Amino acid sequence: MVGIVVASHSCRLAEGVVELAKMMAPNVPIAAAGGLEDNSTGTSCKKILGAMTQVYSDDGVAILMDIGSAVMTAEMAMEMFDKPKMKLVDCPLVEGAVVAAIESNQGATLEQIEQRASEAATIKKIM
């Protein structure tokens, strides 16, 4: 099963997104990596590495980020982790995490999860 990391500048935001995604797919390995080590606002390579380690399997890990430097910090963490099948997924954080969790739960590959979570950007909320 593909693991998921939610990397955010906010500890509470990352934990909330994980909570919501787990409601939809409780068995999927998903971890929050939000805020700095003291839980203040920012992104932490150490926290992202820890989350990657927590959810990693041979199926891979999808890393979802909120904004700006979260992408750069996640890239640095990937370089340090140095495992195969790691992908940064460009998608809306909340919708993408829910889609990724559901897809992982259904046995989708990392590439399929990346595709479907990215498509979450086009989901209309109001018709």
C-alpha positions in Angstrom: 0.0 0.0 0.0 1.4 3.4 -1.0 2.1 5.6 2.0 1.2 9.3 2.2 3.0 12.2 3.8 1.2 15.5 4.3 3.8 18.3 4.6 2.6 21.7 5.7 3.8 24.9 7.3 1.2 24.3 10.1 1.3 21.4 12.5 -2.4 21.6 13.0 -3.2 21.8 9.3 -1.2 18.7 8.5 -2.7 16.8 11.4 -6.2 17.9 10.4 -5.7 16.8 6.8 -4.4 13.4 8.0 -7.4 13.1 10.3 -9.9 13.8 7.4 -8.1 11.4 5.0 -8.0 8.6 7.7 -11.8 9.0 8.1 -12.1 8.0 4.4 -9.4 5.3 4.4 -8.4 4.3 8.0 -5.9 1.6 7.0 -3.7 3.7 4.8 -0.3 4.6 6.2 -0.5 8.4 6.3 1.6 10.8 8.4 1.6 14.5 9.2 4.8 16.5 8.9 3.7 20.0 9.8 5.5 22.9 11.3 8.9 23.1 12.8 10.3 21.0 15.6 8.7 23.3 18.2 5.5 23.2 16.2 5.8 26.8 15.2 5.0 27.8 11.6 7.5 26.5 9.0 8.6 23.3 7.3 11.0 20.8 8.8 13.1 18.5 6.8 13.5 16.4 10.0 9.7 16.0 10.4 9.2 15.2 6.7 12.0 12.5 6.9 10.4 11.1 10.0 7.0 10.9 8.3 8.6 9.2 5.2 10.2 6.6 7.4 6.9 6.0 9.2 4.9 5.3 6.0 7.5 3.9 3.6 6.9 0.6 1.9 8.1 -1.0 -1.4 4.9 0.4 -2.9 6.3 4.0 -2.4 5.3 7.2 -0.8 3.3 10.2 -2.1 4.3 13.5 -0.6 1.7 16.2 -0.6 2.7 19.8 0.2 0.9 23.0 1.0 2.8 26.0 -0.3 6.1 27.5 -1.2 9.0 26.2 0.8 7.2 23.0 1.7 8.1 21.8 -1.8 11.8 22.7 -1.4 12.0 21.1 2.0 10.2 17.9 0.8 12.7 17.8 -2.1 15.6 18.0 0.3 14.1 15.3 2.5 13.7 13.0 -0.5 17.3 13.5 -1.4 18.4 12.5 2.1 16.0 9.6 2.4 17.3 8.1 -0.9 14.7 5.4 -1.4 13.0 4.4 -4.7 9.4 5.2 -5.4 9.0 8.6 -3.9 6.9 11.3 -5.6 6.0 14.9 -4.9 2.4 15.3 -5.8 1.2 18.6 -7.1 -2.4 18.8 -5.9 -4.7 20.7 -3.6 -3.7 19.5 -0.1 -7.0 18.5 1.4 -8.8 17.1 -1.6 -5.6 15.5 -2.9 -4.9 13.8 0.4 -8.4 12.4 0.6 -8.2 11.1 -3.0 -4.7 9.7 -2.4 -5.8 7.9 0.7 -8.8 6.4 -1.0 -6.8 5.3 -4.1 -4.0 3.8 -1.9 -6.7 1.9 0.0 -7.9 0.5 -3.2 -4.5 -0.7 -4.3 -3.6 2.0 -6.7 0.1 2.4 -7.7 2.1 5.5 -6.8 1.8 6.7 -10.4 -2.0 6.3 -10.4 -2.2 8.1 -7.0 -0.2 10.9 -8.4 -2.4 11.2 -11.4 -5.7 11.0 -9.5 -4.6 13.4 -6.7 -3.5 15.9 -9.3 -6.9 15.7 -10.9 -8.4 16.8 -7.6 -7.5 20.4 -8.7 -10.4 20.2 -11.2 -13.1 18.9 -8.8 -15.9 21.4 -8.6 -17.4 22.1 -5.2 -20.2 24.2 -6.4 -22.1 23.4 -9.5 
